[in-house]
């Protein structure tokens, strides 16, 4: 292999790594952007709600009116908090999903490169070495299949567990809010 070919391959690898780094940065910035937009939306809503609450408080005439206002405000506050928590969770999950895809693509690319290198080794290997390279290739393919199976199982378990935990917290908070409002 000539120096020019080696340099071209090195430049190609560097370009691919730069593109991967840029993609990773864009994924991270996209996640941060979604969270900042969510925070700004929450801040706007809170400002509006606080103004309405202040107006309602200024119209309260006695203790009974204050207690009634407190009960009226309690349930929506819990529900809004749950919606915000769900939105933050969904945003973080979407970013995590994008990062997982990037990692999976990198593992797949690496495995393909290893298999291609092994194929080249077979082509230039002395007679009889092909069996050893075939064993290595089969090992790489087996490892790839095992990684894929473990990755899919882990994703399903984490997703199911997280969804169950979030739903349980939501139900518990709603029940607690209803019982507090009824009291």
N, C-alpha and C positions, 0 to 999 in steps of 0.2 A: 504494500500500500504506500503510495507516495505521500510526501509531506503535504502537498496541496490537498489531497483527498482527506488526510487527517485533519488539516486545518478547517476544511469545509465541514466535516462532521462535527468538529468542536464548536464551530460557529453555529451550526444547526442546533446542537444541544443547548448552547447558551441562549439562543433565541427562544427555544421551547421553554426553557426554565424561566426566562423573563416573562413570557406570556402566561405561564402558570402563576407566577408571583403577582402579576397584574390582576389576574382573575381572582386570586385569593383576596387581594386588597379590595377589589370591587365588591366581592361578597360581603366582606366585613363592613365596608362603608355603607353598603345597601342596608344591612341589618341595623347599623347605628342610625342611619337616616330614618328608617321606619320607626325606631324607638323614639327618636327626637320628635318626629311628626306626631306620634301618639302622645308624647308628653305635652306638646303644644296644644293639642286638641283637648287633653284633660285639663290643662291650665285654663283654657278659654271657658270650658264647661263649668269648672269650679268657680271662676270669677262671676259668671252669670248666675249660678246657683246661690253663691254667697250674697249677691245683690238682692236676689229674690227673698232669701232667708232674712236678710236685714230688714227689708220692707215688711215682711210678715211679722217679724219681732216688734217692729215699731207700732203695729196695729193691735198687739196683744194688750188686753185690758186688765186681766187678772191671772191668778195662779192656774186656775182651771184652763184658761186659754193657752197658757204656756205649756202645760202638760199635754194638751191636745195637739199643739203644734209640734212638740217633740216627738210624739207618736207618729204624727203624719210624716215627719222628715226621716224617721229611723229606717223604715222599710226601703224606700228608694235609695238611701245612702248605701245600704248593704248590697242591694242589687247592682248599683253602679260600681261599687268596689269589685264585685265579682266579674262584671263585664270587663273592667280595666285589667284585672288579673288574667282573665282569659285572653284578652288582646295581647298582653305582654307575652304570655305563654305561647300564643300562636306565632307571634313575630319571632321569638327566640327559636321556636321549632322550625320555622321556615328557613331561618339562617343556618341552623344546624343541619337541616336536610341538604341545603346547597353545599355546605362544607363536606358533608359525607359523600355527596356525589363527586366532588373534586378528588377526595381521597380514593374513592373507588376507581375513578378514571386513572389515577396515578398508579395504583396497584395493577390494574389491567395493562396499562402501558408498559410498566416494568416487566411484567410476566411475558408480554409479547416480545419485548426486546431480548429477554433471556432466551426465549424459544428461538428467536431469529439468530441470536449468537450461537446457540447450540446447533442450529441447522448449518450455519457457516462452518462450524467446527467439524461437523460430520463430512462436509464436502471436502475439507482440506486435511482431514485426519488420515493417518495411515490405515491400511487394511486391518480390520479386526477391532478398531477403536469405536466403530459405530455402535456397538452394543452398549458400551459404557455411556455414550452420549444419549442414546435412546433411554437408558435408565434415568439419567438426569432429567431429560425432557419429561418423562412420565412423572417424575417426582414433582417437577414444577407444575405440571397440569393438575396433579392430585392436590397440591397445596392450594392452587387457585380455586379448585372446586370446593375444598374444605373452607377456605376463606369466604367464598360466596355463600355457602350454606350457613356458616356461623354468623355472617353479617346480616343475612335475611332474618334469621331466628332472633338475633339480638334486637334488630329494629322492631320486630313484631312485639317482642316481650316489653321493650321500653315503651313503645307506643301504647300498648294495652295497659301497662301499669300506670303510666302517666295519666292517661285518660280516666282510668278508674279513680286515681287519687284526686284529680281535679274535680270530677263529678261528686265524689264523696264530700270534699271540702265545700263545694257549692251547696249541696243538699243540707249539710250540717249547718252552714252559715244561714241559709234561708230558714231552716227550722228554728234556729236560735233567735233569729230576727222576728219571726212570727210569734214565738212564745213571749219575747220581750215586748212586742207591740200589744199583745193581748193582756199583758199584766198591768 
